[in-house]
Amino acid sequence: MTDFAPLSAAKRWALGSTTDKPPASVGRFILQRQLGRSAQARVWLARDPRLERDVVIKLLPPLPQEDPLLLAQWLREARHVGRLAHPFIVPVFEADVQGRQPFLVFEYVPGCTLAEHLAQQGRCAPHDAVALLVDVLDGLQAAHQAGIVHRDLKPSHIMIDAQRHARVMDFGMAGPVAPAASAGTPAYQAPEAAAGAVSTPAMDVYSAALVLLEMLTGQPPAPAGRQEAPGPAADLGPGADDGLRAIVQRALAREPGGRYASAAEFRDALRAWAAPASAPTAASNATLDFLLRRMRHKSDFPALSDSVARIQRVATSEDDSISDLTHEILKDVALTHKLLRLVNSVHYAHASRGTISTVSRAVSLVGFNAVRNMALSLVLLDHMQDKAHASQMREEFLRAMMAGSVAAELCATAQAAEEAFIGAMFQNLGRMLCEFYFPEEARQVRALLASGRVQGEESAALQVLGLGFEDLGVGVARVWGLPESLQRCMRKPLGSPTQRPPEQGAERLRWVALAANEVAGTLLANDPARVAPLLGQIGTRYARTLGLSAEAIGEATLRARHKLVALADALELRVEPGSAAARLLQLPAAAQDGALAPDDGLEPLELRASTAPALPTVLQPQAGGAVSLAQVHDVLTAGIQDVTNAMVETFQLNDVLRMILETMFRALGVRRMVFCLRETRSETLTGRFGLGEGSEAAVRAMKIPLRAAGDLFATVCLRGADTLINDAADPRMQARLPPWYRAGLNAPSFLLLPLQIKGQTFALIYADQAVPGGIVVDDRALGLLRTLRNQAVMAFRQAG
């Protein structure tokens, strides 16, 4: 009998009706486009208007009306899954029901699923497949420790994000360890799961092994119950060996007791296999520990380690990374100045229209990864300058920068170029560290190489240090917490260049980095008259591996050489004439005459000195925390122009606000700043983001009730009056400061700049200093600050 019962559009559509359009929204979420569908669910990209972010909505089949207990059970499971927090798990933000339509809200992860990746690229290289599954198993281990079994692990439930990490998603079907329901995809189920046994972590271990096997072979698993572990003749791809085959066989044992006892044990077995033959043995680990102890005794190594670790934490943060990166860079005045010189150099001239005077603007124009990589490079340069052997250190740094520049030019996409730049540069990390911290041993390595008694730099370093440069660099990178993908790139691929491009991007990056370092080494070690034919030989040797012609590799090398000259000029790196480092900065005769590769966007070299943009002075706070008014005017003026340039183009509101706050922060030399915004449903201004020392706590503390009688902050906001308090410790002023401010911030001096539209304050810019009278503002500076404030108001108006 036909069912004519009235159904909502959402219910009919979720059940598979083709006569109704999908709903425009679910709850507060606005549906944008469908990402996928299955018999059990529809998956949508949606917009959360409240938090202004993209999310993924999974619409599940409507709940039966006759079973009210099912909803409570489902919500309990969803809450349990929602507590999972791990870098390699896609988190559940919310679970709710609209009518009888249940839905889950997930973080939106830009990228593709592993299933899509395999469909597009084919099988993975063994090391890349293992690297992805290590991420998966790391996430599964966290879930298992929380009492959650996935029960439906397969390639379509694994995302590959922009950093090439694998992230497990769709724990929506999973629940606490309990009798298994009829969940899961049969082809990926463990034998005992198909038989209806109790859900256990061992089932996920089996499914993960099937996913690994599919990545290695490029073939989906056999139908349920017919899957077998790979035999001795199974083709798991070039680079797979009996060790990897044995790991897969154990994970695919039909009896749960024969498998790895946990996802962590499976993960650790794969990690041990993935370590190259040159990975540290117990003896070399002891050597590394000994060298690290020697380095820690030098005062600059802990400072270097802290700087690198902070920048790396920003790079892997799931929060507002752009703001955090800007914050980290601004902590170091010298780093800020050099980075702004670098982004204003010819190297990045194509990205900007005019001078870039704020780090925020640099990030928005040049890209987060590019600025992060520049910051890491500059941190190495700044910490590795020693008068005793400064010339040798400049040579090593320029060699690394040349390798990075060549690697970037050999890549087709911006993202791959940034990864290749930092990977090729960090292949030199071990040599750079040795040269700086162990200069005597570094000289011994060079002498041993020159004598001809050993073959290759690694062998010479092993003989002198007891550890190769590669192991030293990777060991320190591990201590710094640099990503595993970068650590893999720092390991040079073994053997001769392959006769066809690697199937996976990560493996190609290793070959790109190796080729780029060969180019840099050739330029450094040879007379310019002999360089051209040697570079031609490198291009011929790597052409098939990189999927480029020898001519294209040569053109990329020439572009990189021009850019290195510009970078060295921007960083004010001076080298001795006739030195090896000088050879790196010497261009071919034709290029010096202005004959560059077509469409390289570079100006003739002789014009650089006259056309280099002038940057405002980077402020150095004076005694008492104050800065000179001339510096204040210069930086504010440059910032206003920067913001104006940004607002002429299509802009993001948050980017403009960061630029404005950063300009004020640098100009005034204040301790911290906070941007506050009015809550839409209350009469309260709350902190949203900040800069400077203790800004995170200040953001949390800033909650300004606009109707509080006698509250100085409320009065300033209601009147829209720009206010500078020079001495907040004055008893009369203390009486007007609200309790929340005295308890949480209580700065000796502070500045308030309200933002108004139609006479109503909707935002506030707050700045403070650690000493009375520490904020220097004259009439001109106040006018410039108001111009910046008005630019913020205009940005809000234009953003709607």
Residue pairs with C-beta under 8 A, 6 or more apart in sequence:
7 15
8 99
8 101
9 20
9 21
9 23
10 23
10 26
10 59
10 98
10 99
10 101
11 62
11 99
11 100
11 101
12 19
12 20
13 20
13 21
13 22
13 23
13 42
14 42
14 59
14 60
14 61
14 62
14 101
15 61
15 62
22 31
22 34
22 42
22 44
23 31
24 30
24 31
25 31
25 46
26 44
26 46
26 57
26 59
26 98
26 101
26 103
27 96
27 98
27 103
28 48
28 49
28 50
29 46
29 47
29 48
29 55
29 57
29 105
30 46
30 47
30 49
31 44
31 45
31 46
31 57
32 44
32 45
32 46
32 47
32 54
33 44
33 45
34 42
34 43
34 44
34 45
35 43
35 44
35 45
35 56
36 42
36 43
36 156
37 43
40 60
40 61
41 58
41 59
41 60
41 61
42 58
42 59
43 56
43 57
43 58
43 59
44 56
44 57
44 58
44 59
45 54
45 55
45 56
45 57
45 108
46 54
46 55
46 56
46 57
46 105
47 53
47 54
47 55
48 54
48 55
48 105
53 108
54 108
55 93
55 105
55 106
55 107
55 108
56 105
56 106
56 107
56 108
56 109
57 103
57 104
57 105
57 106
58 103
58 104
58 105
58 106
58 170
58 172
59 101
59 102
59 103
60 101
60 102
60 103
60 104
60 172
62 99
62 100
62 101
62 102
63 70
63 71
63 74
63 97
63 100
63 102
64 70
65 100
71 97
71 102
74 95
74 102
75 95
77 174
77 175
77 176
78 92
78 95
78 104
78 172
79 95
80 146
80 147
80 148
80 175
80 176
81 92
81 148
81 171
81 172
81 174
81 175
82 91
82 92
82 93
82 94
82 95
83 146
84 91
84 92
84 142
84 143
84 146
84 148
84 171
85 91
86 138
86 139
86 142
86 143
87 138
87 139
87 165
87 167
87 316
87 318
88 135
88 136
88 138
88 139
88 142
88 165
88 166
88 167
88 168
89 139
89 142
89 143
89 167
89 168
89 169
89 171
90 106
90 107
90 109
90 159
90 167
90 168
90 169
90 170
91 106
91 107
92 104
92 105
92 106
92 171
92 172
93 105
93 106
93 107
94 104
94 105
95 102
95 103
95 104
95 105
96 102
96 103
96 105
97 103
104 172
106 169
109 159
109 161
109 167
109 169
110 161
110 162
111 159
111 160
111 161
111 162
112 120
112 159
112 160
113 155
113 156
113 157
113 158
113 159
113 160
114 132
114 155
114 156
114 158
114 159
114 160
114 166
114 211
114 215
115 154
115 155
115 156
115 158
117 155
117 160
118 124
118 155
118 214
118 215
118 218
121 503
121 504
122 218
122 503
123 129
123 215
123 216
123 217
123 218
123 237
123 503
124 132
124 215
124 216
124 237
124 503
124 504
125 237
125 238
125 239
125 502
125 503
125 504
125 506
125 507
126 216
126 236
126 237
126 238
126 239
126 240
126 244
127 239
127 274
127 488
127 506
127 507
128 504
128 506
128 507
129 212
129 215
129 216
129 237
130 212
130 244
130 270
130 273
130 274
131 164
131 274
131 484
131 485
131 488
131 506
132 158
132 160
132 164
132 165
132 166
132 215
133 166
133 208
133 211
133 212
133 215
133 267
133 270
134 267
134 270
134 271
134 274
134 484
135 165
135 166
135 167
136 153
136 158
136 166
136 168
136 208
136 211
137 208
137 263
137 264
137 266
137 267
137 270
138 263
138 267
139 166
139 167
139 168
140 150
140 153
140 168
140 201
140 204
140 205
140 208
140 263
141 262
141 263
141 264
141 267
143 149
143 150
143 168
143 171
143 174
144 201
144 204
144 262
144 263
147 176
147 177
148 171
148 174
148 175
148 176
148 177
149 174
149 177
149 199
149 200
149 201
149 203
149 204
150 157
150 168
150 171
150 174
150 204
150 207
151 173
151 174
151 180
151 183
151 184
151 193
151 199
151 203
151 204
152 170
152 173
152 174
152 183
152 184
152 185
152 188
152 207
153 168
153 188
153 204
153 207
153 208
153 211
154 185
154 187
154 188
154 207
154 211
155 211
155 214
157 168
157 169
157 170
158 166
158 167
158 168
158 169
158 211
159 166
159 167
159 169
160 166
160 167
161 167
162 415
163 316
163 483
163 485
164 485
164 505
164 506
165 485
173 183
173 184
174 183
177 198
177 199
177 200
178 198
178 199
179 198
179 199
180 193
180 196
180 197
180 198
180 199
184 193
186 194
186 223
186 224
187 210
187 220
187 221
187 222
187 223
187 224
187 227
188 207
188 210
188 211
188 221
189 203
189 206
189 207
189 224
190 202
190 203
190 206
190 207
190 256
191 206
191 225
191 254
192 200
192 202
192 203
192 256
193 199
193 203
193 206
194 224
194 225
200 256
201 262
201 263
202 256
202 259
203 256
204 263
205 251
205 259
205 260
205 262
205 263
205 266
206 251
206 252
206 256
206 259
208 251
208 263
208 266
209 248
209 251
209 252
209 259
209 266
210 221
210 227
210 252
212 248
212 251
213 221
213 230
213 236
213 248
213 252
214 220
214 221
216 236
216 237
216 240
216 244
216 248
217 230
217 234
217 235
217 236
217 237
221 227
222 228
227 252
228 252
229 248
229 249
229 252
229 253
230 236
230 245
230 248
230 249
232 242
232 245
234 245
236 244
236 245
236 248
243 273
244 273
247 266
247 269
247 270
247 273
250 258
250 259
250 260
250 269
251 259
251 260
251 266
252 259
253 259
259 266
260 266
260 269
276 491
276 494
277 494
278 458
278 468
278 470
278 471
278 491
279 471
280 287
280 288
280 467
280 471
280 475
283 466
284 466
284 467
284 471
287 465
287 466
287 467
288 467
288 471
288 472
288 475
291 437
291 438
291 465
291 467
291 472
292 475
292 476
292 479
294 437
294 438
295 301
295 433
295 437
295 476
296 302
298 437
300 383
301 437
303 383
304 379
304 380
304 383
304 384
305 479
305 480
307 332
307 379
307 383
308 376
308 379
308 480
308 482
309 480
309 481
310 328
311 325
311 328
311 372
311 375
311 376
311 379
312 376
312 480
312 481
312 482
312 483
313 481
314 321
314 324
314 325
314 328
314 372
315 321
315 325
315 372
315 483
316 483
317 324
320 689
321 368
322 360
322 363
322 364
322 368
322 655
322 658
323 658
323 689
325 359
325 363
325 368
325 371
325 372
325 375
326 359
326 360
326 363
326 658
326 662
326 691
327 691
327 692
327 695
328 375
329 335
329 336
329 339
329 359
329 371
329 375
330 336
330 359
330 662
330 665
330 666
330 691
330 692
333 618
333 619
333 620
334 382
334 618
335 375
335 378
335 379
335 382
336 359
336 618
336 666
337 615
337 618
338 378
338 381
338 382
338 570
338 571
339 359
339 362
339 371
339 374
339 375
339 378
340 356
340 357
340 359
340 362
340 615
340 618
341 570
341 571
341 572
341 615
342 348
342 374
342 378
342 567
342 570
342 571
343 351
343 352
343 356
343 362
343 365
343 366
343 371
343 374
344 352
344 355
344 356
344 570
344 612
344 613
344 615
345 566
345 567
345 569
345 570
345 612
346 563
346 566
346 602
346 603
346 608
347 563
347 566
347 567
347 570
348 365
348 366
348 370
349 601
349 602
349 603
350 601
351 365
351 366
352 365
352 366
353 645
354 613
354 641
354 642
354 645
355 613
355 614
355 615
355 638
355 641
355 642
356 362
356 365
356 642
357 615
357 616
357 635
357 638
357 639
357 641
357 642
357 663
358 639
358 642
358 658
358 659
358 662
358 663
358 666
359 371
359 662
360 655
360 658
360 659
360 662
361 642
361 643
361 645
361 646
361 655
361 659
362 371
363 371
363 655
364 646
364 651
364 652
364 655
367 414
367 418
369 415
369 418
369 419
370 414
370 418
373 404
373 418
373 421
373 422
373 425
376 422
377 400
377 401
377 404
377 422
377 425
378 571
380 397
380 400
380 432
381 397
381 571
384 393
384 396
384 397
384 432
384 436
385 393
386 393
386 436
388 439
389 435
389 439
391 575
391 576
391 579
391 581
392 435
392 439
392 442
393 432
393 435
393 436
394 573
394 574
394 575
394 581
395 524
395 575
395 579
395 580
395 581
395 584
396 428
396 431
396 432
396 435
397 432
397 573
398 564
398 568
398 573
398 575
398 581
398 584
398 585
399 428
399 520
399 521
399 524
399 584
400 424
400 425
400 426
400 428
400 429
400 432
400 520
401 425
401 564
401 567
401 568
402 516
402 519
402 520
402 523
402 524
402 560
402 561
402 564
402 584
403 424
403 425
403 427
403 428
403 513
403 516
403 517
403 519
403 520
404 420
404 421
404 422
404 424
404 425
404 516
405 421
405 516
405 560
405 561
405 563
405 564
405 567
406 424
406 515
406 516
406 519
406 520
406 556
406 557
406 560
407 417
407 420
407 421
407 423
407 424
407 425
407 509
407 512
407 513
407 515
407 516
408 417
408 418
408 420
408 421
408 560
409 417
409 556
409 557
409 559
409 560
409 563
410 420
410 512
410 515
410 516
410 546
410 548
410 553
410 556
411 417
411 419
411 420
411 512
416 505
416 509
419 485
419 489
419 509
420 509
420 512
420 513
420 516
422 486
423 486
423 489
423 490
423 509
423 510
423 512
423 513
424 489
424 512
424 513
424 516
424 517
426 473
426 477
426 482
426 486
426 489
426 490
427 470
427 473
427 489
427 490
427 492
427 513
427 514
427 517
428 473
428 517
429 472
429 473
429 476
429 477
429 490
430 461
430 468
430 469
430 470
430 471
430 472
430 473
430 474
430 476
431 442
431 457
431 461
431 469
431 473
433 472
433 473
433 476
434 441
434 442
434 445
434 461
434 465
434 469
434 472
435 442
438 465
441 464
441 465
444 464
445 457
445 460
445 461
445 464
445 465
448 454
448 460
448 463
448 464
449 457
449 460
454 460
454 463
457 469
458 468
458 469
458 470
459 468
461 467
461 468
461 469
461 472
462 468
465 472
467 475
470 490
470 491
470 492
473 490
474 487
474 490
474 491
477 486
477 487
477 490
478 487
485 506
488 506
488 510
489 506
489 509
489 510
489 513
491 510
492 510
492 513
492 514
493 507
493 510
493 511
493 514
497 511
497 515
497 541
497 542
497 544
497 545
498 511
498 544
498 545
499 544
499 545
500 544
500 545
501 508
501 544
501 545
501 546
501 547
502 508
502 511
502 545
508 546
511 542
511 545
511 546
512 546
515 538
515 542
515 545
515 546
515 553
518 538
519 535
519 538
519 557
519 560
520 584
522 531
522 534
522 535
522 538
523 531
523 535
523 561
523 583
523 584
524 580
524 581
524 583
524 584
525 580
526 534
526 583
527 583
528 583
528 586
528 588
531 588
532 588
535 554
535 557
536 550
536 554
538 553
539 549
539 550
539 551
539 553
539 554
539 557
540 550
542 548
542 553
543 549
543 550
543 553
546 553
548 556
555 597
558 588
558 591
558 596
558 597
559 596
559 597
559 600
559 602
561 587
561 588
561 591
562 587
562 591
562 596
562 600
562 602
562 605
563 602
564 584
564 585
565 585
565 587
565 605
566 602
566 608
568 575
568 585
569 608
569 609
569 612
570 612
575 581
575 582
575 585
576 582
587 605
592 605
594 604
594 605
596 602
603 611
615 638
616 631
616 634
616 635
616 637
616 638
617 631
617 634
617 635
618 666
619 627
619 631
619 635
619 666
619 667
619 669
620 627
621 627
621 669
622 628
624 771
624 773
624 774
625 669
625 670
625 671
625 769
625 770
625 771
625 774
626 669
626 773
626 774
626 775
626 776
627 667
627 668
627 669
627 776
628 776
629 776
629 778
629 780
629 781
631 667
632 667
632 668
632 776
632 777
632 781
633 780
633 781
633 784
635 663
635 666
635 667
636 663
636 664
636 667
636 781
636 784
636 785
636 788
637 784
638 663
639 659
639 660
639 662
639 663
639 664
639 666
639 667
639 788
640 663
640 784
640 787
640 788
640 791
642 659
642 663
643 656
643 659
643 660
643 663
643 788
643 791
644 791
646 655
646 656
646 659
647 656
647 791
647 794
647 795
647 798
651 795
653 795
653 796
653 799
656 791
656 792
656 795
657 675
657 689
657 792
657 795
658 689
660 765
660 788
660 789
660 791
660 792
661 673
661 675
661 689
661 690
661 691
661 765
662 691
663 788
664 670
664 673
664 765
664 767
664 785
664 788
665 673
665 691
665 692
665 767
667 781
668 751
668 767
668 775
668 776
668 777
670 692
670 751
670 767
670 768
670 769
670 774
670 775
671 692
671 693
671 694
671 747
671 768
671 769
671 770
671 774
672 690
672 691
672 692
672 693
672 694
672 695
672 698
672 767
672 768
673 690
673 691
673 692
673 695
673 765
673 766
673 767
673 768
674 687
674 688
674 689
674 690
674 695
674 698
674 699
674 702
674 765
674 766
675 687
675 688
675 689
675 690
675 763
675 764
675 765
675 766
676 685
676 686
676 687
676 688
676 702
676 704
676 763
676 764
676 765
676 766
677 685
677 686
677 688
677 762
677 763
678 684
678 685
678 706
678 761
678 762
678 763
679 685
679 686
683 705
683 706
683 707
684 703
684 704
684 705
684 706
685 702
685 703
685 704
685 706
685 717
685 761
685 763
685 764
686 702
686 703
686 704
687 698
687 699
687 700
687 701
687 702
687 703
688 699
689 699
690 696
690 698
690 699
697 744
698 744
698 745
698 766
698 768
701 740
701 741
701 744
701 745
702 745
702 766
703 740
704 711
704 713
704 714
704 717
704 764
705 711
705 714
706 714
706 717
706 718
706 761
707 714
708 714
708 738
710 736
711 736
711 738
712 723
712 725
712 733
712 736
712 737
712 738
713 738
713 741
713 752
713 764
714 738
715 721
716 723
716 752
716 754
717 752
717 754
717 761
717 764
718 761
720 754
720 756
720 759
720 761
721 754
722 751
722 752
722 753
722 754
722 782
722 785
722 786
722 789
723 751
723 752
724 749
724 750
724 751
724 752
724 775
724 777
725 733
725 749
725 750
725 751
725 752
726 749
726 772
726 773
726 775
727 733
727 748
727 749
727 772
727 773
728 734
728 737
728 746
728 747
728 748
728 749
728 750
728 772
729 748
729 772
734 742
737 746
745 768
747 768
747 769
747 770
748 768
748 769
748 770
748 771
748 772
748 774
749 768
749 769
749 771
749 772
749 773
749 774
749 775
750 766
750 767
750 768
750 769
750 775
751 765
751 766
751 767
751 768
751 775
751 777
752 764
752 765
752 766
753 764
753 765
753 766
753 785
753 786
753 789
754 761
754 763
754 764
755 761
755 762
755 763
755 764
755 765
755 789
755 792
755 793
755 796
756 762
756 793
757 793
757 796
757 797
762 796
763 792
763 796
765 789
765 792
767 775
768 775
769 775
777 785
